[in-house]
Each structure stands twice: as C-alpha cells, then as structure tokens.
Amino acid sequence: MLLEIRALAMEYGTARVLSGVSLNVAEGEIVTLIGANGAGKTSCLRAISGLNPTAAGEIRFAGERIDTIPPRKRLDMGIVHVPEGKRLFPRMTVRENLEIGAFKRRDSAGIAADREAMFARFPILQARQKQRAGSLSGGEQQILAFARGLMARPRLLLVDEPTVGLAPLMVQELSRTMRAIHRDGVAILLVEQNAAMALRLASRGYLLETGRIMAAGPTRELLANDYVRKAYLGL
C-alpha cells in the first residue's frame, strides 16, 4: 500500500477536527474523500503533507512512517499537495510557475523535458507560457497548478477542491486531466465537494463527517448508498 493512515486525530486549539480517521491509497489508484464543508477533508490532506501537526495516530508512505518528518522530506518522497485556491505566483509567468514546481530537482535536462511534456499535455499552457499566471482564467490556473505539481514527479498527488467556482465544461476538462495523470501511474487522493464527479472519477471513496469516516468502499457502492445519494448527490 502506498499511503496508509491509521487512527489519525488532529486538533485546532481545543477543537478536534479529525478523530480516528483511517484510510489508504494503493500505488497508482484514485481515491476520493467526500463530505460537507467543515467535515475535515482539507485537514486530512494537510496532515498527510505535513502542513499541520497530528494529535494521534500515524501516517505511512511506501512503508515508512512520515507523520514525524517535516514537509520538505515528504515532498522528497513523492508527496505533492495541490491546495485549494491554486496558490500560484500570479506575477510570474506560466513557464516560471512550472519551473518552480521542480525547485527541489537538480536535473536540468530532465526538468526541461518535463516542462515540454507539460506543454504537450496541456496545449493551453504552451500558448500562455509567457503570460503572467494571474491573467489566466480560473480553469487555466487549476490546470497550471496540476502541471506544476507534476513537475515534482510525484508518486502521490493530494488534490484539494479543484472544481470550486468552475464552469461545467472546465470541470469535465479537469476530470480528463486527472484521468490522464492516473494513466501515467500517479496515485491521487482527491478532496472534492462535487461528490458525483469525484465518485465517477475514483475507484474507491471515503465519506467524512464531523472528522470521522462514516462510510467507505468502492465508489459503485457509495453511489448506490441511500444516504450518500440523498445527502450528497441530491437524488
């Protein structure tokens, strides 16, 4: 198993935002974490990437315990976090933002080859490579955020709410992008409020409510779950 989380707990001050969370992601798998706002989904991703400390439990990546090591070492291991809101450098060009994604690497020829591969995969980025990232549309910025993450050559991509505020056509484009990333063998843990899209995209899913896992299994089972259908799919 690539990612294993066991009995994870996290606190903000005196408030416990995660309690006894256990989940796993296999090599090259897409797994989704769904739930309402405030359920603890983003907190879970931040715990995995090391942006927030944990209160209990453990996180293992490729068999190694990582909840005690700093974020930069987790990045070195292949864990890349694409946060909600893209977090690009708006005054820098598309090309410069891509290259920042590879800031930990020292193989200049490999970086150049990966940059050209991103341009081939996402032609809109090639067409906009000299533009400032802040001038792109919301969907284009999200594609750039994905591409920047891929420049780090991840084994696991943590993706937080990529479709917020996007038009339906751009949501479809981002779904195709994540499928393409998956075909390259990159595992994805997707946090997404658009439960219908996320459950169609992933092979397995977890339902998080008030910091606890309330349901888990293959996405076909979650799509057929009466509670999930009523509470999250509007059916």
LUMSE-966787 format. One record per residue (C-alpha): residue number from 1; x, y, z. Coordinates in steps of 0.1 Angstrom, whole numbers. Example, Ala and Ser with C-alpha at 12.3 -4.5 7.8 and 13.67 -1.06 7.14 Angstrom:
BEGIN
<site 1,<123,-45,78>>
<site 2,<137,-11,71>>
This chain:
BEGIN
<site 1,<0,0,0>>
<site 2,<14,34,-9>>
<site 3,<-4,56,17>>
<site 4,<-17,42,50>>
<site 5,<-34,63,77>>
<site 6,<-43,47,110>>
<site 7,<-65,63,137>>
<site 8,<-55,98,128>>
<site 9,<-65,127,150>>
<site 10,<-59,164,146>>
<site 11,<-68,194,167>>
<site 12,<-71,231,161>>
<site 13,<-67,246,196>>
<site 14,<-92,228,218>>
<site 15,<-113,216,188>>
<site 16,<-107,181,175>>
<site 17,<-112,182,137>>
<site 18,<-102,146,129>>
<site 19,<-109,117,151>>
<site 20,<-98,81,145>>
<site 21,<-95,85,107>>
<site 22,<-82,55,88>>
<site 23,<-78,53,51>>
<site 24,<-54,40,24>>
<site 25,<-44,46,-12>>
<site 26,<-27,20,-34>>
<site 27,<0,27,-59>>
<site 28,<-15,44,-90>>
<site 29,<-50,45,-75>>
<site 30,<-75,74,-75>>
<site 31,<-93,76,-41>>
<site 32,<-118,104,-31>>
<site 33,<-126,119,2>>
<site 34,<-161,135,2>>
<site 35,<-181,153,28>>
<site 36,<-197,186,36>>
<site 37,<-178,219,43>>
<site 38,<-161,217,77>>
<site 39,<-160,179,77>>
<site 40,<-122,178,80>>
<site 41,<-113,169,44>>
<site 42,<-87,196,39>>
<site 43,<-73,190,74>>
<site 44,<-67,154,64>>
<site 45,<-47,164,33>>
<site 46,<-27,190,53>>
<site 47,<-19,163,78>>
<site 48,<-5,140,51>>
<site 49,<16,167,35>>
<site 50,<28,179,69>>
<site 51,<13,214,69>>
<site 52,<-5,207,102>>
<site 53,<7,185,131>>
<site 54,<-13,155,142>>
<site 55,<-25,147,177>>
<site 56,<-27,109,175>>
<site 57,<-24,81,150>>
<site 58,<2,75,123>>
<site 59,<7,81,86>>
<site 60,<28,57,65>>
<site 61,<40,63,29>>
<site 62,<56,34,10>>
<site 63,<60,16,43>>
<site 64,<78,44,61>>
<site 65,<62,64,89>>
<site 66,<61,101,79>>
<site 67,<39,119,104>>
<site 68,<71,128,124>>
<site 69,<91,142,95>>
<site 70,<90,177,80>>
<site 71,<70,186,48>>
<site 72,<101,190,27>>
<site 73,<111,154,33>>
<site 74,<76,142,24>>
<site 75,<80,162,-9>>
<site 76,<113,144,-15>>
<site 77,<95,111,-11>>
<site 78,<70,120,-38>>
<site 79,<40,135,-19>>
<site 80,<28,167,-38>>
<site 81,<-1,188,-25>>
<site 82,<-22,208,-49>>
<site 83,<-41,231,-25>>
<site 84,<-75,247,-28>>
<site 85,<-72,280,-45>>
<site 86,<-43,270,-67>>
<site 87,<-17,291,-48>>
<site 88,<2,301,-79>>
<site 89,<26,330,-81>>
<site 90,<4,354,-101>>
<site 91,<31,379,-111>>
<site 92,<53,352,-125>>
<site 93,<47,337,-160>>
<site 94,<32,303,-166>>
<site 95,<66,289,-176>>
<site 96,<82,302,-144>>
<site 97,<54,287,-123>>
<site 98,<60,254,-139>>
<site 99,<97,255,-132>>
<site 100,<91,264,-96>>
<site 101,<73,230,-93>>
<site 102,<107,214,-99>>
<site 103,<126,236,-74>>
<site 104,<139,205,-54>>
<site 105,<153,189,-85>>
<site 106,<188,193,-99>>
<site 107,<185,175,-133>>
<site 108,<182,205,-156>>
<site 109,<178,183,-187>>
<site 110,<150,163,-170>>
<site 111,<133,195,-159>>
<site 112,<133,209,-194>>
<site 113,<120,176,-208>>
<site 114,<92,175,-182>>
<site 115,<83,212,-189>>
<site 116,<79,204,-226>>
<site 117,<59,173,-217>>
<site 118,<35,195,-197>>
<site 119,<32,219,-227>>
<site 120,<24,189,-249>>
<site 121,<-2,175,-225>>
<site 122,<-18,209,-218>>
<site 123,<-15,230,-250>>
<site 124,<-32,260,-233>>
<site 125,<-2,263,-211>>
<site 126,<22,263,-240>>
<site 127,<1,290,-257>>
<site 128,<1,311,-225>>
<site 129,<36,303,-213>>
<site 130,<48,339,-214>>
<site 131,<17,353,-197>>
<site 132,<15,360,-160>>
<site 133,<-3,332,-142>>
<site 134,<-27,358,-126>>
<site 135,<-40,366,-160>>
<site 136,<-53,331,-167>>
<site 137,<-89,320,-162>>
<site 138,<-98,300,-131>>
<site 139,<-98,267,-150>>
<site 140,<-65,275,-167>>
<site 141,<-49,283,-134>>
<site 142,<-61,250,-120>>
<site 143,<-45,232,-149>>
<site 144,<-13,251,-143>>
<site 145,<-15,241,-106>>
<site 146,<-18,204,-117>>
<site 147,<11,207,-141>>
<site 148,<33,225,-115>>
<site 149,<26,196,-91>>
<site 150,<36,171,-118>>
<site 151,<69,188,-123>>
<site 152,<79,175,-90>>
<site 153,<74,139,-103>>
<site 154,<50,128,-76>>
<site 155,<41,93,-66>>
<site 156,<10,107,-47>>
<site 157,<-9,138,-57>>
<site 158,<-31,154,-30>>
<site 159,<-58,174,-48>>
<site 160,<-80,198,-27>>
<site 161,<-113,211,-42>>
<site 162,<-101,216,-78>>
<site 163,<-135,224,-93>>
<site 164,<-147,252,-69>>
<site 165,<-162,280,-89>>
<site 166,<-156,265,-123>>
<site 167,<-180,261,-152>>
<site 168,<-192,226,-161>>
<site 169,<-171,224,-192>>
<site 170,<-140,232,-172>>
<site 171,<-150,206,-146>>
<site 172,<-150,180,-174>>
<site 173,<-116,191,-186>>
<site 174,<-102,188,-151>>
<site 175,<-117,153,-149>>
<site 176,<-99,143,-181>>
<site 177,<-67,158,-168>>
<site 178,<-68,137,-136>>
<site 179,<-76,106,-156>>
<site 180,<-45,113,-178>>
<site 181,<-24,118,-146>>
<site 182,<-37,85,-133>>
<site 183,<-28,67,-165>>
<site 184,<8,78,-160>>
<site 185,<8,58,-128>>
<site 186,<4,87,-103>>
<site 187,<-18,80,-73>>
<site 188,<-44,107,-65>>
<site 189,<-62,114,-32>>
<site 190,<-90,138,-42>>
<site 191,<-109,160,-19>>
<site 192,<-140,173,-37>>
<site 193,<-173,188,-28>>
<site 194,<-187,177,-62>>
<site 195,<-194,142,-50>>
<site 196,<-209,130,-82>>
<site 197,<-179,139,-102>>
<site 198,<-155,126,-76>>
<site 199,<-172,92,-72>>
<site 200,<-173,87,-110>>
<site 201,<-136,95,-112>>
<site 202,<-123,74,-83>>
<site 203,<-122,37,-78>>
<site 204,<-128,39,-40>>
<site 205,<-141,66,-17>>
<site 206,<-145,76,19>>
<site 207,<-173,97,34>>
<site 208,<-160,121,61>>
<site 209,<-185,138,85>>
<site 210,<-175,158,116>>
<site 211,<-140,145,115>>
<site 212,<-149,108,113>>
<site 213,<-151,82,84>>
<site 214,<-188,73,82>>
<site 215,<-187,51,50>>
<site 216,<-161,37,28>>
<site 217,<-158,13,-1>>
<site 218,<-157,10,-39>>
<site 219,<-173,41,-55>>
<site 220,<-200,20,-72>>
<site 221,<-212,10,-37>>
<site 222,<-211,46,-24>>
<site 223,<-231,57,-55>>
<site 224,<-257,32,-46>>
<site 225,<-258,41,-9>>
<site 226,<-291,57,0>>
<site 227,<-276,81,25>>
<site 228,<-249,93,1>>
<site 229,<-275,96,-27>>
<site 230,<-298,118,-6>>
<site 231,<-272,139,13>>
<site 232,<-245,144,-14>>
<site 233,<-259,135,-48>>
<site 234,<-293,152,-44>>
<site 235,<-312,120,-55>>
